Amino acid sequence: MKSILLHVDGDRCMEARLQVALDLARASGGHITCLQAVSYEVFAPGDFYGSAMAAAMPRIKEAAEELRREIETDLANEDVAWEWRFLYGMAEQRLLEQSALHDIIIVGPHDVGEEGSRGPSSMVGQLAIHAPVPVLVVPGDTKKFEVTAPVLIGWNGSPEAATALRMALPILAKSSQVYIACVAEKNEKSFYDFPPTEAAIYLSRHGIEAEVISIPKGDAKIADTLFSAAQMRDCGMIVMGAYGHSRLAEMLLGGVTRRMLSEPQTPILLGR
């Protein structure tokens, strides 16, 4: 992951994802592009002539400049290559545009103003569905990102899971242990487009040995089961496809993905 695209904004997870970006850049000899986007789309009820937007923009710009100064001061003391890009527009759109020449996008689980919401970030959903590169979602309590830590791959045999695995190869190659985890449903004969053994064979061709583990679902949600399995094995990241069983509408993430992104307990790398 040589070219890292970092979403910059003033949410509570900014420090965590900055640290993850730095750790990943050091491990790969990579470069961080800090992308800060400010939107003109500030609305207020009855503001037909844009007066509220005009009044709000100076303060929004001032806050953006203050955040930039803080982060650039921190980056000046780090031993990684970086640059700053300031763009006007919606963050998800600018991140999608810039992702074409990057290897990974790093974001938080919730955008500004979304903290405390029960569902996953709409921005994360857009990026996970449309970005041509993997999206790494970093919880706010993440202190560091050990690239050599074990990694758990949430495997349901779908094309999305296979794509996520393939996108994660540069990080998986540095991991000390890779687990391909399948959660077995009760009284259900599992059907896989791609069995976990094929995923293990694919990784072996890239010099990565993986252990396939089957986990009984029990009464817990699949998302909670995967988080528990990752924590038991000291995993530093979970890799998974951006869809679950539901593919009815591209704006809605599948059930398992949606639940995991609502309250992530470890960094999650998404691909599709």
Beta strands, then each sheet from edge to edge (+ up, - down):
strand 1: 3-8
strand 2: 31-38
strand 3: 81-88
strand 4: 104-107
strand 5: 135-137
strand 6: 151-154
strand 7: 178-184
strand 8: 210-216
strand 9: 237-241
strand 10: 268-271
sheet 1: 3+ 2+ 1+ 4+ 5+ 10- 9- 6- 7- 8-
end
